[in-house]
Amino acid sequence: MTANLSRADARARADLVADVSYDIHLDVVDEGPTFDSTTTVRFLAGQQSATTFLDLEALEVSNVTVNGVAAPRDGWTKEPGRLRLEGLAEHNEVVVEARCSYTNIVRRPPGVRLLRPT
């Protein structure tokens, strides 16, 4: 579970980041306790070469690109579930491919499952 965002972290990120949009693709076709996720985040940064983070609760991260350039996956830490972003431009696009787990599986009659992704 991701740690709570501190008020100071929230304020610093809000002062830096604007016009945020998300494109989220979840591959939930396969049976099992996990699914693949590809998320694209687009935003403006108020400072060139700034540093911030994305909240990311996942089991593993397979690929990260920032503005089309591969980023080191070691910028992601499972606890507290954050992906560090460095050297931002004015206009930014971050693409994250990850394997995630369901947080709740509710059993229904045979063949029917309700799943809630993290």
VMD Tcl script that builds the backbone (N, CA, C; Angstrom):
set m [mol new atoms 354]
animate dup $m
set s [atomselect $m all]
$s set {name element resname resid chain x y z} {
  {N N MET 1 A 0.840 -1.168 0.000}
  {CA C MET 1 A 0.000 0.000 0.000}
  {C C MET 1 A 0.891 1.238 0.000}
  {N N THR 2 A 0.518 2.211 -0.807}
  {CA C THR 2 A 1.270 3.442 -0.919}
  {C C THR 2 A 1.142 4.268 0.354}
  {N N ALA 3 A 2.260 4.837 0.798}
  {CA C ALA 3 A 2.243 5.700 1.978}
  {C C ALA 3 A 1.464 6.974 1.655}
  {N N ASN 4 A 0.909 7.574 2.658}
  {CA C ASN 4 A 0.185 8.824 2.468}
  {C C ASN 4 A 1.124 9.911 1.971}
  {N N LEU 5 A 0.605 10.752 1.120}
  {CA C LEU 5 A 1.337 11.888 0.600}
  {C C LEU 5 A 1.355 12.972 1.663}
  {N N SER 6 A 2.541 13.461 1.995}
  {CA C SER 6 A 2.615 14.514 3.012}
  {C C SER 6 A 2.087 15.824 2.430}
  {N N ARG 7 A 1.659 16.690 3.305}
  {CA C ARG 7 A 1.161 17.995 2.881}
  {C C ARG 7 A 2.261 18.781 2.160}
  {N N ALA 8 A 3.489 18.696 2.661}
  {CA C ALA 8 A 4.614 19.411 2.036}
  {C C ALA 8 A 4.891 18.869 0.635}
  {N N ASP 9 A 4.878 17.531 0.472}
  {CA C ASP 9 A 5.091 16.929 -0.851}
  {C C ASP 9 A 3.981 17.334 -1.808}
  {N N ALA 10 A 2.752 17.317 -1.331}
  {CA C ALA 10 A 1.612 17.694 -2.170}
  {C C ALA 10 A 1.715 19.152 -2.615}
  {N N ARG 11 A 2.087 20.017 -1.701}
  {CA C ARG 11 A 2.222 21.438 -2.019}
  {C C ARG 11 A 3.342 21.674 -3.031}
  {N N ALA 12 A 4.478 21.020 -2.824}
  {CA C ALA 12 A 5.616 21.186 -3.745}
  {C C ALA 12 A 5.258 20.693 -5.147}
  {N N ARG 13 A 4.572 19.545 -5.216}
  {CA C ARG 13 A 4.195 19.012 -6.533}
  {C C ARG 13 A 3.144 19.904 -7.184}
  {N N ALA 14 A 2.185 20.398 -6.430}
  {CA C ALA 14 A 1.150 21.279 -6.974}
  {C C ALA 14 A 1.745 22.585 -7.490}
  {N N ASP 15 A 2.782 23.092 -6.832}
  {CA C ASP 15 A 3.447 24.325 -7.271}
  {C C ASP 15 A 4.229 24.110 -8.566}
  {N N LEU 16 A 4.662 22.887 -8.827}
  {CA C LEU 16 A 5.503 22.578 -9.987}
  {C C LEU 16 A 4.702 22.114 -11.194}
  {N N VAL 17 A 3.679 21.293 -10.991}
  {CA C VAL 17 A 3.008 20.573 -12.062}
  {C C VAL 17 A 1.644 21.187 -12.361}
  {N N ALA 18 A 1.315 21.278 -13.673}
  {CA C ALA 18 A 0.013 21.812 -14.092}
  {C C ALA 18 A -0.480 21.048 -15.325}
  {N N ASP 19 A -1.754 21.224 -15.630}
  {CA C ASP 19 A -2.379 20.643 -16.830}
  {C C ASP 19 A -2.071 19.157 -16.986}
  {N N VAL 20 A -2.409 18.373 -15.991}
  {CA C VAL 20 A -2.118 16.940 -15.976}
  {C C VAL 20 A -3.236 16.174 -16.681}
  {N N SER 21 A -2.830 15.228 -17.542}
  {CA C SER 21 A -3.797 14.318 -18.159}
  {C C SER 21 A -3.235 12.905 -18.117}
  {N N TYR 22 A -4.139 11.923 -18.107}
  {CA C TYR 22 A -3.755 10.516 -18.006}
  {C C TYR 22 A -4.411 9.716 -19.125}
  {N N ASP 23 A -3.669 8.774 -19.676}
  {CA C ASP 23 A -4.195 7.768 -20.590}
  {C C ASP 23 A -3.815 6.433 -19.964}
  {N N ILE 24 A -4.802 5.655 -19.519}
  {CA C ILE 24 A -4.535 4.437 -18.757}
  {C C ILE 24 A -5.090 3.235 -19.511}
  {N N HIS 25 A -4.228 2.250 -19.740}
  {CA C HIS 25 A -4.631 0.995 -20.374}
  {C C HIS 25 A -4.366 -0.141 -19.388}
  {N N LEU 26 A -5.425 -0.873 -19.017}
  {CA C LEU 26 A -5.308 -2.018 -18.125}
  {C C LEU 26 A -5.644 -3.273 -18.903}
  {N N ASP 27 A -4.751 -4.250 -18.899}
  {CA C ASP 27 A -4.986 -5.535 -19.561}
  {C C ASP 27 A -5.492 -6.516 -18.511}
  {N N VAL 28 A -6.814 -6.625 -18.404}
  {CA C VAL 28 A -7.429 -7.477 -17.381}
  {C C VAL 28 A -8.076 -8.725 -17.985}
  {N N VAL 29 A -7.637 -9.118 -19.184}
  {CA C VAL 29 A -8.225 -10.265 -19.874}
  {C C VAL 29 A -7.807 -11.582 -19.237}
  {N N ASP 30 A -6.547 -11.720 -18.868}
  {CA C ASP 30 A -6.047 -12.979 -18.324}
  {C C ASP 30 A -6.578 -13.227 -16.921}
  {N N GLU 31 A -6.774 -14.505 -16.597}
  {CA C GLU 31 A -7.136 -14.899 -15.237}
  {C C GLU 31 A -5.913 -14.721 -14.341}
  {N N GLY 32 A -6.119 -14.592 -13.090}
  {CA C GLY 32 A -5.003 -14.504 -12.156}
  {C C GLY 32 A -5.078 -13.274 -11.299}
  {N N PRO 33 A -4.159 -13.176 -10.356}
  {CA C PRO 33 A -4.191 -12.086 -9.383}
  {C C PRO 33 A -3.508 -10.800 -9.847}
  {N N THR 34 A -2.958 -10.781 -11.088}
  {CA C THR 34 A -2.230 -9.600 -11.553}
  {C C THR 34 A -2.721 -9.176 -12.938}
  {N N PHE 35 A -2.358 -7.971 -13.324}
  {CA C PHE 35 A -2.677 -7.451 -14.651}
  {C C PHE 35 A -1.577 -6.488 -15.073}
  {N N ASP 36 A -1.453 -6.285 -16.392}
  {CA C ASP 36 A -0.488 -5.334 -16.930}
  {C C ASP 36 A -1.143 -3.973 -17.095}
  {N N SER 37 A -0.360 -2.934 -16.854}
  {CA C SER 37 A -0.841 -1.566 -16.934}
  {C C SER 37 A 0.146 -0.732 -17.746}
  {N N THR 38 A -0.378 0.059 -18.672}
  {CA C THR 38 A 0.424 1.061 -19.375}
  {C C THR 38 A -0.259 2.399 -19.153}
  {N N THR 39 A 0.459 3.304 -18.501}
  {CA C THR 39 A -0.102 4.611 -18.170}
  {C C THR 39 A 0.764 5.703 -18.780}
  {N N THR 40 A 0.116 6.621 -19.468}
  {CA C THR 40 A 0.797 7.790 -20.021}
  {C C THR 40 A 0.302 9.015 -19.264}
  {N N VAL 41 A 1.232 9.772 -18.713}
  {CA C VAL 41 A 0.906 10.992 -17.970}
  {C C VAL 41 A 1.535 12.163 -18.712}
  {N N ARG 42 A 0.724 13.146 -19.030}
  {CA C ARG 42 A 1.218 14.358 -19.693}
  {C C ARG 42 A 0.983 15.538 -18.751}
  {N N PHE 43 A 1.984 16.408 -18.653}
  {CA C PHE 43 A 1.849 17.559 -17.758}
  {C C PHE 43 A 2.863 18.626 -18.109}
  {N N LEU 44 A 2.624 19.828 -17.597}
  {CA C LEU 44 A 3.558 20.943 -17.716}
  {C C LEU 44 A 4.322 21.054 -16.408}
  {N N ALA 45 A 5.603 21.374 -16.507}
  {CA C ALA 45 A 6.419 21.624 -15.313}
  {C C ALA 45 A 6.809 23.092 -15.304}
  {N N GLY 46 A 6.669 23.725 -14.150}
  {CA C GLY 46 A 6.935 25.147 -14.016}
  {C C GLY 46 A 8.403 25.524 -14.036}
  {N N GLN 47 A 9.293 24.528 -13.929}
  {CA C GLN 47 A 10.731 24.792 -13.925}
  {C C GLN 47 A 11.429 23.786 -14.832}
  {N N GLN 48 A 12.379 24.264 -15.624}
  {CA C GLN 48 A 13.205 23.373 -16.435}
  {C C GLN 48 A 14.098 22.542 -15.517}
  {N N SER 49 A 14.342 21.306 -15.871}
  {CA C SER 49 A 15.210 20.383 -15.127}
  {C C SER 49 A 14.700 20.099 -13.717}
  {N N ALA 50 A 13.421 20.289 -13.496}
  {CA C ALA 50 A 12.841 20.063 -12.171}
  {C C ALA 50 A 12.764 18.569 -11.862}
  {N N THR 51 A 12.518 18.254 -10.608}
  {CA C THR 51 A 12.350 16.884 -10.130}
  {C C THR 51 A 11.029 16.792 -9.383}
  {N N THR 52 A 10.291 15.712 -9.659}
  {CA C THR 52 A 9.061 15.426 -8.922}
  {C C THR 52 A 8.879 13.919 -8.903}
  {N N PHE 53 A 7.689 13.455 -8.591}
  {CA C PHE 53 A 7.437 12.010 -8.566}
  {C C PHE 53 A 5.996 11.721 -8.933}
  {N N LEU 54 A 5.781 10.479 -9.394}
  {CA C LEU 54 A 4.446 9.945 -9.599}
  {C C LEU 54 A 4.186 8.918 -8.520}
  {N N ASP 55 A 2.957 8.845 -8.049}
  {CA C ASP 55 A 2.564 7.756 -7.159}
  {C C ASP 55 A 2.317 6.534 -8.029}
  {N N LEU 56 A 2.907 5.404 -7.667}
  {CA C LEU 56 A 2.784 4.190 -8.475}
  {C C LEU 56 A 2.804 2.969 -7.574}
  {N N GLU 57 A 1.640 2.365 -7.403}
  {CA C GLU 57 A 1.543 1.141 -6.624}
  {C C GLU 57 A 1.536 -0.025 -7.609}
  {N N ALA 58 A 2.616 -0.808 -7.632}
  {CA C ALA 58 A 2.763 -1.914 -8.580}
  {C C ALA 58 A 3.624 -3.005 -7.960}
  {N N LEU 59 A 3.570 -4.181 -8.580}
  {CA C LEU 59 A 4.449 -5.277 -8.161}
  {C C LEU 59 A 5.828 -5.124 -8.776}
  {N N GLU 60 A 5.840 -4.698 -10.045}
  {CA C GLU 60 A 7.113 -4.460 -10.737}
  {C C GLU 60 A 6.892 -3.461 -11.861}
  {N N VAL 61 A 7.960 -2.772 -12.221}
  {CA C VAL 61 A 7.940 -1.811 -13.315}
  {C C VAL 61 A 8.840 -2.360 -14.409}
  {N N SER 62 A 8.295 -2.504 -15.619}
  {CA C SER 62 A 9.078 -3.079 -16.709}
  {C C SER 62 A 9.680 -2.040 -17.634}
  {N N ASN 63 A 9.064 -0.858 -17.720}
  {CA C ASN 63 A 9.588 0.162 -18.624}
  {C C ASN 63 A 9.087 1.534 -18.201}
  {N N VAL 64 A 9.965 2.525 -18.293}
  {CA C VAL 64 A 9.606 3.922 -18.028}
  {C C VAL 64 A 10.284 4.783 -19.087}
  {N N THR 65 A 9.520 5.659 -19.730}
  {CA C THR 65 A 10.118 6.653 -20.613}
  {C C THR 65 A 9.647 8.037 -20.175}
  {N N VAL 66 A 10.540 8.991 -20.250}
  {CA C VAL 66 A 10.228 10.387 -19.954}
  {C C VAL 66 A 10.589 11.186 -21.189}
  {N N ASN 67 A 9.583 11.764 -21.812}
  {CA C ASN 67 A 9.772 12.540 -23.043}
  {C C ASN 67 A 10.489 11.725 -24.113}
  {N N GLY 68 A 10.093 10.448 -24.234}
  {CA C GLY 68 A 10.622 9.570 -25.273}
  {C C GLY 68 A 11.957 8.932 -24.972}
  {N N VAL 69 A 12.543 9.221 -23.820}
  {CA C VAL 69 A 13.854 8.693 -23.455}
  {C C VAL 69 A 13.687 7.683 -22.314}
  {N N ALA 70 A 14.316 6.520 -22.475}
  {CA C ALA 70 A 14.229 5.504 -21.420}
  {C C ALA 70 A 14.769 6.059 -20.112}
  {N N ALA 71 A 14.022 5.846 -19.054}
  {CA C ALA 71 A 14.430 6.308 -17.724}
  {C C ALA 71 A 14.828 5.097 -16.892}
  {N N PRO 72 A 15.761 5.263 -15.964}
  {CA C PRO 72 A 16.154 4.129 -15.121}
  {C C PRO 72 A 14.993 3.682 -14.239}
  {N N ARG 73 A 14.772 2.376 -14.204}
  {CA C ARG 73 A 13.679 1.841 -13.379}
  {C C ARG 73 A 14.007 1.913 -11.901}
  {N N ASP 74 A 15.263 2.153 -11.556}
  {CA C ASP 74 A 15.596 2.239 -10.135}
  {C C ASP 74 A 15.083 3.534 -9.502}
  {N N GLY 75 A 14.470 4.406 -10.312}
  {CA C GLY 75 A 13.814 5.587 -9.769}
  {C C GLY 75 A 12.487 5.262 -9.106}
  {N N TRP 76 A 12.032 4.004 -9.275}
  {CA C TRP 76 A 10.783 3.556 -8.653}
  {C C TRP 76 A 11.098 2.770 -7.402}
  {N N THR 77 A 10.399 3.072 -6.333}
  {CA C THR 77 A 10.526 2.295 -5.098}
  {C C THR 77 A 9.151 1.745 -4.742}
  {N N LYS 78 A 9.114 0.445 -4.473}
  {CA C LYS 78 A 7.842 -0.211 -4.157}
  {C C LYS 78 A 7.214 0.387 -2.907}
  {N N GLU 79 A 8.033 0.664 -1.925}
  {CA C GLU 79 A 7.566 1.350 -0.717}
  {C C GLU 79 A 8.323 2.664 -0.648}
  {N N PRO 80 A 7.711 3.768 -0.781}
  {CA C PRO 80 A 6.303 4.081 -0.608}
  {C C PRO 80 A 5.491 4.106 -1.904}
  {N N GLY 81 A 5.939 3.457 -2.982}
  {CA C GLY 81 A 5.165 3.447 -4.215}
  {C C GLY 81 A 5.304 4.732 -5.004}
  {N N ARG 82 A 6.549 5.123 -5.219}
  {CA C ARG 82 A 6.805 6.384 -5.937}
  {C C ARG 82 A 7.828 6.183 -7.049}
  {N N LEU 83 A 7.600 6.903 -8.144}
  {CA C LEU 83 A 8.505 6.911 -9.280}
  {C C LEU 83 A 9.096 8.307 -9.399}
  {N N ARG 84 A 10.396 8.411 -9.154}
  {CA C ARG 84 A 11.092 9.701 -9.188}
  {C C ARG 84 A 11.310 10.115 -10.638}
  {N N LEU 85 A 10.992 11.373 -10.946}
  {CA C LEU 85 A 11.170 11.943 -12.280}
  {C C LEU 85 A 12.129 13.112 -12.178}
  {N N GLU 86 A 13.203 13.049 -12.959}
  {CA C GLU 86 A 14.235 14.094 -12.902}
  {C C GLU 86 A 14.438 14.728 -14.268}
  {N N GLY 87 A 14.959 15.943 -14.277}
  {CA C GLY 87 A 15.314 16.624 -15.516}
  {C C GLY 87 A 14.122 16.911 -16.409}
  {N N LEU 88 A 13.030 17.351 -15.825}
  {CA C LEU 88 A 11.812 17.578 -16.589}
  {C C LEU 88 A 11.935 18.774 -17.530}
  {N N ALA 89 A 11.173 18.708 -18.614}
  {CA C ALA 89 A 11.085 19.804 -19.572}
  {C C ALA 89 A 9.831 20.618 -19.253}
  {N N GLU 90 A 9.553 21.639 -20.051}
  {CA C GLU 90 A 8.319 22.399 -19.838}
  {C C GLU 90 A 7.102 21.509 -20.102}
  {N N HIS 91 A 7.100 20.802 -21.246}
  {CA C HIS 91 A 6.037 19.861 -21.604}
  {C C HIS 91 A 6.583 18.455 -21.407}
  {N N ASN 92 A 5.854 17.601 -20.683}
  {CA C ASN 92 A 6.363 16.282 -20.341}
  {C C ASN 92 A 5.347 15.191 -20.656}
  {N N GLU 93 A 5.907 14.042 -21.079}
  {CA C GLU 93 A 5.109 12.840 -21.268}
  {C C GLU 93 A 5.863 11.677 -20.636}
  {N N VAL 94 A 5.235 11.041 -19.670}
  {CA C VAL 94 A 5.835 9.900 -18.971}
  {C C VAL 94 A 4.983 8.675 -19.282}
  {N N VAL 95 A 5.634 7.600 -19.748}
  {CA C VAL 95 A 4.943 6.348 -20.026}
  {C C VAL 95 A 5.510 5.288 -19.094}
  {N N VAL 96 A 4.622 4.629 -18.358}
  {CA C VAL 96 A 5.030 3.616 -17.384}
  {C C VAL 96 A 4.322 2.309 -17.712}
  {N N GLU 97 A 5.110 1.244 -17.874}
  {CA C GLU 97 A 4.562 -0.097 -18.044}
  {C C GLU 97 A 4.860 -0.867 -16.768}
  {N N ALA 98 A 3.810 -1.450 -16.177}
  {CA C ALA 98 A 3.981 -2.109 -14.888}
  {C C ALA 98 A 3.051 -3.307 -14.766}
  {N N ARG 99 A 3.412 -4.202 -13.840}
  {CA C ARG 99 A 2.540 -5.319 -13.458}
  {C C ARG 99 A 1.969 -4.959 -12.093}
  {N N CYS 100 A 0.641 -5.003 -12.024}
  {CA C CYS 100 A -0.072 -4.609 -10.812}
  {C C CYS 100 A -0.892 -5.782 -10.288}
  {N N SER 101 A -1.356 -5.654 -9.062}
  {CA C SER 101 A -2.189 -6.708 -8.494}
  {C C SER 101 A -3.549 -6.139 -8.122}
  {N N TYR 102 A -4.532 -6.999 -8.156}
  {CA C TYR 102 A -5.867 -6.613 -7.723}
  {C C TYR 102 A -5.861 -6.469 -6.211}
  {N N THR 103 A -6.612 -5.513 -5.714}
  {CA C THR 103 A -6.682 -5.342 -4.266}
  {C C THR 103 A -7.879 -6.063 -3.674}
  {N N ASN 104 A -8.839 -6.429 -4.529}
  {CA C ASN 104 A -10.032 -7.077 -4.009}
  {C C ASN 104 A -10.643 -7.932 -5.113}
  {N N ILE 105 A -10.926 -9.178 -4.825}
  {CA C ILE 105 A -11.618 -10.052 -5.768}
  {C C ILE 105 A -12.879 -10.548 -5.078}
  {N N VAL 106 A -14.018 -10.261 -5.684}
  {CA C VAL 106 A -15.294 -10.678 -5.123}
  {C C VAL 106 A -15.802 -11.842 -5.958}
  {N N ARG 107 A -16.062 -12.978 -5.326}
  {CA C ARG 107 A -16.570 -14.151 -6.033}
  {C C ARG 107 A -18.079 -14.042 -6.213}
  {N N ARG 108 A -18.543 -14.317 -7.415}
  {CA C ARG 108 A -19.964 -14.335 -7.751}
  {C C ARG 108 A -20.295 -15.714 -8.318}
  {N N PRO 109 A -21.461 -15.913 -8.874}
  {CA C PRO 109 A -21.790 -17.208 -9.472}
  {C C PRO 109 A -20.718 -17.633 -10.476}
  {N N PRO 110 A -20.602 -18.936 -10.771}
  {CA C PRO 110 A -19.542 -19.431 -11.656}
  {C C PRO 110 A -19.397 -18.598 -12.923}
  {N N GLY 111 A -18.152 -18.268 -13.238}
  {CA C GLY 111 A -17.844 -17.524 -14.444}
  {C C GLY 111 A -17.932 -16.017 -14.306}
  {N N VAL 112 A -18.390 -15.503 -13.185}
  {CA C VAL 112 A -18.521 -14.070 -13.012}
  {C C VAL 112 A -17.613 -13.626 -11.858}
  {N N ARG 113 A -16.721 -12.694 -12.149}
  {CA C ARG 113 A -15.855 -12.140 -11.106}
  {C C ARG 113 A -15.857 -10.631 -11.220}
  {N N LEU 114 A -15.940 -9.967 -10.125}
  {CA C LEU 114 A -15.798 -8.528 -10.091}
  {C C LEU 114 A -14.415 -8.211 -9.562}
  {N N LEU 115 A -13.661 -7.441 -10.303}
  {CA C LEU 115 A -12.270 -7.151 -9.930}
  {C C LEU 115 A -12.103 -5.667 -9.763}
  {N N ARG 116 A -11.336 -5.264 -8.777}
  {CA C ARG 116 A -11.029 -3.864 -8.549}
  {C C ARG 116 A -9.530 -3.679 -8.654}
  {N N PRO 117 A -9.031 -3.057 -9.751}
  {CA C PRO 117 A -7.590 -2.852 -9.863}
  {C C PRO 117 A -7.089 -1.826 -8.862}
  {N N THR 118 A -5.769 -1.912 -8.548}
  {CA C THR 118 A -5.163 -0.952 -7.632}
  {C C THR 118 A -4.916 0.343 -8.344}
}
mol reanalyze $m
mol bondsrecalc $m
mol representation Tube
mol addrep $m
